[in-house]
Amino acid sequence: MKRLEGKVALISGTARGQGRAAALRFAAEGALVVGGDLLHEEAVETQRLIAREGGTALTPGPLDVTDEEAVRDWAEEAVDAFGGIDIVYADAGAVRFGSIDSRPYEDVVFTVRAELDPVWLTVRAAWPHLVRSRGCVLTVGSTAGPAGSLTNRCAARSASKDAVIALTRQLAAEGAPHGVRVNCVSPGVIDTEGSRDSPLADDHPMNDISGHLPLGRLCHPDDVVNAAVFLASDEAAYITGADLVVDGGWSTVLPGAPSRKAVRS
Ligand SMILES: NC(=O)c1ccc[n+]([C@@H]2O[C@H](COP(=O)([O-])OP(=O)(O)OC[C@H]3O[C@@H](n4cnc5c(N)ncnc54)[C@H](O)[C@@H]3O)[C@@H](O)[C@H]2O)c1
């Protein structure tokens, strides 16, 4: 028996990166995947890749997860096609990096709107169906939420991702009486198209971060998706309100300086 057999999974951001990896893996685990992305052609390609492996997926049309009406229609397409919604995986997000003194206010508004609003809108649209199915929600936080960073100036990102984690906890409280579980997966630095544009770009101070991570390599989208499959499955039936950090130990292991002599302050 596959771990998500017959579950209807609404997954955003399925054109590339973690969203595509999630769509492929959830379908391989038996889920019926309803995907969506601004990059519609690429999301349809994900659907084709799933079909080629014998899985089931639907990509109704170009989707902007910051558009309330579009998100509502997307959720309804899933219900019309498959009869309900069991899993919401709110993956899609976009960010404008920069320190507080380097970016215009509109970039902050953009980032919060692109990262926090989609979680709210997607969960809101699917909520009655999740209550009916006693389903579950997966949100995507970041180590940038609970921790600041000296190398990655990302004030707006920190604020929006910590808000996603806070929203996860509150939704867990509101879902619990209905049997709806809500959990967050918080990656460190993942090697995706999105991060190659910024923290992993050649001229960025975080470019060589992999050598400083306790487990010695960047996060792969599949590392995140492995955690998400677990949280969506019955194996996690007693887990709600969690923020599962998938960062190779980055945020919990203190940095060392083995080649230097200790300096007392
Ligand atoms: N890459 C990292 O290092 C990293 C670290 C921590 C958290 N995250 C989070 O993981 C999630 C996925 O990131 P990724 O690295 O796969 O990024 P990515 O940029 O490679 O993929 C994001 C996908 O979301 C889509 N998208 C963005 N805004 C959208 C919108 N308004 N409507 C519909 N689709 C939209 C994009 O088109 C893209 O296909 C995001 O929530 C991101 O904040 C990423």
The ligand as a MOL file (V3000), in Angstrom:
LIG
                    3D

  0  0  0     0  0            999 V3000
M  V30 BEGIN CTAB
M  V30 COUNTS 44 48 0 0 0
M  V30 BEGIN ATOM
M  V30 1 N 15.1360 27.6380 -2.1180 0
M  V30 2 C 15.3920 27.7900 -0.8240 0
M  V30 3 O 16.5570 27.8250 -0.3940 0
M  V30 4 C 14.2600 27.8830 0.1620 0
M  V30 5 C 14.5660 27.8990 1.5290 0
M  V30 6 C 13.5350 27.9810 2.4580 0
M  V30 7 C 12.2270 28.0360 2.0240 0
M  V30 8 N 11.9410 28.0350 0.6900 0 CHG=1
M  V30 9 C 10.5310 28.0810 0.2870 0
M  V30 10 O 10.2070 26.9160 -0.4310 0
M  V30 11 C 9.1310 27.1810 -1.3490 0
M  V30 12 C 9.5080 26.7560 -2.7520 0
M  V30 13 O 10.7160 27.3640 -3.0970 0
M  V30 14 P 11.6580 26.8770 -4.2940 0
M  V30 15 O 13.0390 26.9690 -3.7930 0
M  V30 16 O 11.1670 25.5930 -4.8770 0 CHG=-1
M  V30 17 O 11.4370 28.1130 -5.2820 0
M  V30 18 P 11.3190 28.2190 -6.8520 0
M  V30 19 O 11.3850 29.6780 -7.1300 0
M  V30 20 O 12.2860 27.3250 -7.5340 0
M  V30 21 O 9.8310 27.6830 -7.1110 0
M  V30 22 C 8.7150 28.3960 -6.6430 0
M  V30 23 C 7.5400 28.1200 -7.5540 0
M  V30 24 O 6.4050 28.8630 -7.0600 0
M  V30 25 C 5.8150 29.5510 -8.1550 0
M  V30 26 N 5.1500 30.7560 -7.6870 0
M  V30 27 C 5.7150 31.8210 -7.0790 0
M  V30 28 N 4.7790 32.7480 -6.8190 0
M  V30 29 C 3.6040 32.2450 -7.2660 0
M  V30 30 C 2.2710 32.7360 -7.2890 0
M  V30 31 N 1.9570 33.9390 -6.8060 0
M  V30 32 N 1.2960 31.9600 -7.8100 0
M  V30 33 C 1.6010 30.7380 -8.3090 0
M  V30 34 N 2.8400 30.2210 -8.3360 0
M  V30 35 C 3.8270 30.9720 -7.8230 0
M  V30 36 C 6.9670 29.8800 -9.0930 0
M  V30 37 O 6.5170 30.1570 -10.4030 0
M  V30 38 C 7.8020 28.6030 -8.9960 0
M  V30 39 O 7.3840 27.6210 -9.9020 0
M  V30 40 C 8.8500 28.6760 -1.2160 0
M  V30 41 O 7.7850 28.8720 -0.3090 0
M  V30 42 C 10.1480 29.2060 -0.6340 0
M  V30 43 O 9.9800 30.4220 0.0740 0
M  V30 44 C 12.9310 27.9500 -0.2460 0
M  V30 END ATOM
M  V30 BEGIN BOND
M  V30 1 1 1 2
M  V30 2 2 2 3
M  V30 3 1 2 4
M  V30 4 1 4 5
M  V30 5 2 4 44
M  V30 6 2 5 6
M  V30 7 1 6 7
M  V30 8 2 7 8
M  V30 9 1 8 9
M  V30 10 1 8 44
M  V30 11 1 9 10
M  V30 12 1 9 42
M  V30 13 1 10 11
M  V30 14 1 11 12
M  V30 15 1 11 40
M  V30 16 1 12 13
M  V30 17 1 13 14
M  V30 18 2 14 15
M  V30 19 1 14 16
M  V30 20 1 14 17
M  V30 21 1 17 18
M  V30 22 2 18 19
M  V30 23 1 18 20
M  V30 24 1 18 21
M  V30 25 1 21 22
M  V30 26 1 22 23
M  V30 27 1 23 24
M  V30 28 1 23 38
M  V30 29 1 24 25
M  V30 30 1 25 26
M  V30 31 1 25 36
M  V30 32 1 26 27
M  V30 33 1 26 35
M  V30 34 2 27 28
M  V30 35 1 28 29
M  V30 36 1 29 30
M  V30 37 2 29 35
M  V30 38 1 30 31
M  V30 39 2 30 32
M  V30 40 1 32 33
M  V30 41 2 33 34
M  V30 42 1 34 35
M  V30 43 1 36 37
M  V30 44 1 36 38
M  V30 45 1 38 39
M  V30 46 1 40 41
M  V30 47 1 40 42
M  V30 48 1 42 43
M  V30 END BOND
M  V30 END CTAB
M  END
